[in-house]
Amino acid sequence: MGHRNLKLYVGADFVSAFAMSAFVALKEKQLSFECVTVDLKSRENYQGNYRDISLTCKIPTLLHEDFALSESSAIAEYLEELSPGHKKLYPQDLKQRARARQLQAWLRSDLLVVRRERPFDLVYFGKKDTPLSDDAKAAVERLFFVAESLLEQGAEHLFGDWSIADTDLAIMLNRLVANGDSVPARLVAYVRRQWDRDSVRAWMDIERVAPASH
């Protein structure tokens, strides 16, 4: 009963990395849900109907019956408790689970310059022919250090079994891989393994329209 009436509100262009993370979490949990699109370009997310649903006017927002929740990591944690019997989104070990949440928070709060210079759109629509700035290069070095420190040699995932933190880290790394930037070989292989998951394929298979070039 508790798993019915799930709706995931996402941008109508289906390019948001955060929307992808929430979508993957729902798919991994094998929960039925309706995907509802919001036109961010016309600022539909700030208009009355959506503002009444989403406290922060952001996407993604998960609506479960009369409860609405934004922020993709909060959505994943909610789904984990809502449906504990299905596929686990987080490690079962206390310290590994805390580390996974730390990684998620860091990926969302740091590396802004990487997100700006390597927007996630390029994963769908092709590379940007601009070199990284010095600030972005320094951020990328931090990203690689964290990723290589957490991903043990020969491991498929960060914490033994797959977790949603794997998807989130692969999303950040793929901004660089998809653009053809220099990325350590084992991190490239890691991204490709994550991108081969059914849940990720389901998101990537959604039809998108490339933005008009200026």
KAWOCOR-V357406 format. One line per field, one symbol per residue. ss: DSSP state (A for helix, B for strand, O for the rest). burial: 1 if it has 16 or more other ideal C-beta (glycine too) atoms within 10 Angstrom, else 0. A space follows every 50 residues. Layout:
ss=???
burial=???
This chain:
ss=OOOOOBBBBBBOOOOOAAAAAAAAAAAAOOOOOBBBBBOOOOOAAAOAAA AAAOOOOOOOBBBBOOBBBBOAAAAAAAAAAAOOOOOOOOOOOAAAAAAA AAAAAAAAAOOAAAAAAOOOAAAAAOOOOOOOOAAAAAAAAAAAAAAAAA OOOOOOOOOOOOOAAAAAAAAAAAAAAOOOOOOOAAAAAAAAAAAOOAAA AAAAOOOOOOOOOO
burial=00000101111111111111111111111010100001010001100001 00110011111111000111111011111101100011111000011011 10110111001011101101111110010001000100110011011001 10000011100111111111111111111010100010011001101011 00100000000000
